[in-house]
Amino acid sequence: DTEVTQTPKHLVMGMTNKKSLKCEQHMGHRAMYWYKQKAKKPPELMFVYSYEKLSINESVPSRFSPECPNSSLLNLHLHALQPEDSALYLCASSQREYNEKLFFGSGTQLSVL
Amino acid sequence: KQEVTQIPAALSVPEGENLVLNCSFTDSAIYNLQWFRQDPGKGLTSLLLIQSSQREQTSGRLNASLDKSSGRSTLYIAASQPGDSATYLCAVPNAGGTSYGKLTFGQGTILTVHP
């Protein structure tokens, strides 16, 4: 199994809603990532978890809250988002944190109204 | 600070052509370079990863080369097909500092192969 599975594929939420994005991999990878991608731009790193501990937070606003319950799962909790947060949110994983091949999920297309 | 540039920004070719996508980076102290493909609204698929000690990697009709000293990589696609239409991104991990290991992406090349 070489897949990274993300749910949901699409999400529309209001600015007062709370929602969560989910990511799962069963490749035994110990590093997992959240990226944000705006249209026609490359992905931007948000968070990195290494061995289930938060390794990197790229100064992301607190309305985005990551969680890594175990080595196979990664969540991104969303609260009080702004319309400018609308984007494609991508999860990725790799064997270890540095200098490894990245495997991406198909993403969650998020629209904030 | 590492900067990655991809040329051309967009490319439209007829089916069957061989083509070359270019990627350049400013800091040659890299561990590897990855080429990705992205279809519209989808995630990225890793095509090839070249280690800094390698000069080339091949997968099917794809061949990627790396010249670390000159800060360049090329992705060669042989006998292009309409199914190759996508955005192609290259990325390198930062080699030091507080952003060690973080990938720096190019802006991508949008490839259209028409029948």
Interface residues (C-beta under 8 A of the other chain):
Chain A: V4 Q6 K41 P42 P43 L45 I56 L88 L90 A92 E97 Y98 N99 K101 L102 F103 F104 G105 S106 G107 Q109
Chain B: Y31 N32 Q34 F36 G41 K42 G43 L44 T45 S46 L49 L89 A91 P93 Y100 G101 K102 L103 F105 G106 Q107 G108
